Amino acid sequence: MAEELVTKGDHSLTFSRSLVLGSGTYGDVYGGKYNGKDVAIKRVQLRHINLNEDQSLQLDHDNVVKLHHCRDNEDFRFYVLERCAANLEQFCKGDYEGPMPSDAEVLYQLATGLEYIHAKRLHRDIKPENILISEPDPNVQIKWADFGLSKALNINGSCSMSGVRGTNNWIAPEIFRLRENPGGRSSPSSDIFSTGLVFFYFLKRGVHPFGKDREIESNIQNKKQANIHGI
């Protein structure tokens, strides 16, 4: 059943609690409509608002998911985002069979989008689930999304990291070491490592370079590239 969030002037916004597109640590994503157009609506409790996410969602690039509108009620902030067809994890697992750019074009678009994000002094959470595949309009584009763990970089190109951030299968070895060195710093080079993991995973259609499941974290820390030999 659709729930109306706001009708103010020309801004009509509704979403359906039954149409869950994704879930995360700090928010859920629902299907909805904004001024009659299909959109994705990310709902985040106000106490969990990440100011860096607010900043990053205002990025303007073909390979970054677009923010159409933002509105609060007494409990939540609602981010109205462009609706996409699937994410890269679904594609790699064979759950999405829609149109895709060539492999080379996918890598190029991701690299171009990440270069833009870094130029805006942001550092982000990289994993296949956070990479979206657009609807054909008319061409399919690959887009970085979900900036809930983004951090702003300082003038030296680094940011403070209070503990391990991100998803363990996709983070760089130096991020794991922050468990032993609280208050350490991270930089875009950590994103480059994570992006390399995602590139391999995409090209091999769901094979992680550092193995499977629980062994991945240990293999990353010990530089044991379980699935790269013979390539």
C-alpha positions, 0 to 999 in steps of 0.5 A, spaced: 500 500 500 502 506 498 504 511 503 504 519 501 509 523 504 508 530 502 504 533 497 507 541 496 506 545 490 508 541 484 512 536 489 508 529 490 512 523 493 509 516 495 512 510 497 510 503 498 512 499 504 511 492 501 516 494 495 523 493 498 529 494 493 534 494 499 536 494 506 542 497 509 545 498 516 542 505 517 536 505 512 532 501 507 530 503 500 523 502 497 520 503 490 516 509 490 513 515 485 516 522 485 511 527 481 509 521 477 515 518 476 518 511 478 524 512 483 527 509 489 526 512 496 532 511 501 529 512 508 534 513 514 532 515 521 534 522 523 539 520 528 543 516 523 544 522 518 551 522 515 552 529 513 557 526 508 552 522 505 548 529 504 554 532 500 555 526 496 548 525 494 548 532 491 554 529 486 552 530 478 555 525 474 553 520 469 556 514 473 553 517 480 546 515 482 542 522 482 538 525 487 532 528 485 529 530 492 530 530 499 525 531 505 524 530 512 518 528 517 519 528 525 523 521 524 526 520 518 529 523 512 527 521 505 532 521 499 529 520 492 533 517 488 533 515 480 530 508 480 535 503 477 534 496 474 539 492 478 546 492 482 552 489 479 552 483 485 545 481 481 548 481 475 554 477 477 550 472 480 545 471 474 539 474 477 539 480 472 539 478 464 537 485 462 542 490 457 549 491 459 554 495 456 561 491 454 565 489 459 570 494 457 565 500 458 563 498 465 570 498 467 571 505 464 564 508 467 566 505 474 573 508 473 570 515 471 565 515 476 570 514 482 575 519 479 569 524 479 568 522 486 575 523 489 575 529 485 570 532 490 574 529 496 570 524 498 572 516 500 566 511 499 564 504 501 565 500 495 562 493 493 558 490 488 551 491 491 553 499 491 554 499 484 547 500 480 545 498 473 541 504 470 534 503 466 536 504 458 535 511 457 536 510 451 543 507 453 545 503 460 549 506 465 553 504 471 553 508 477 556 508 484 551 509 489 549 508 497 554 513 500 552 511 507 559 510 509 562 516 505 567 520 509 570 527 506 577 527 505 582 533 508 586 537 504 592 532 504 587 527 501 586 522 507 580 521 512 580 519 519 577 512 520 574 510 527 575 502 527 573 498 520 568 501 515 565 498 509 564 490 508 570 486 509 570 482 503 571 488 499 576 493 504 583 494 503 588 491 508 590 497 511 583 498 513 583 491 517 589 494 521 585 500 523 583 495 528 590 495 531 591 502 530 584 506 532 584 513 529 588 511 523 587 514 517 585 512 510 585 515 503 583 514 496 588 508 495 584 504 499 578 505 494 583 503 488 584 496 492 577 495 493 575 497 486 580 492 483 577 487 487 570 489 484 573 489 477 575 482 478 569 479 481 565 483 475 570 480 469 569 473 472 562 473 474 562 472 481 568 469 483 572 473 488 580 474 487 581 472 495 577 466 495 570 464 498 566 466 504 569 467 511 576 465 508 576 472 504 578 477 510 584 472 512 586 472 505 586 479 504 590 480 510 595 475 508 595 477 501 593 470 499 590 471 492 586 464 492 583 465 485 588 469 481 593 463 479 593 461 472 589 467 469 
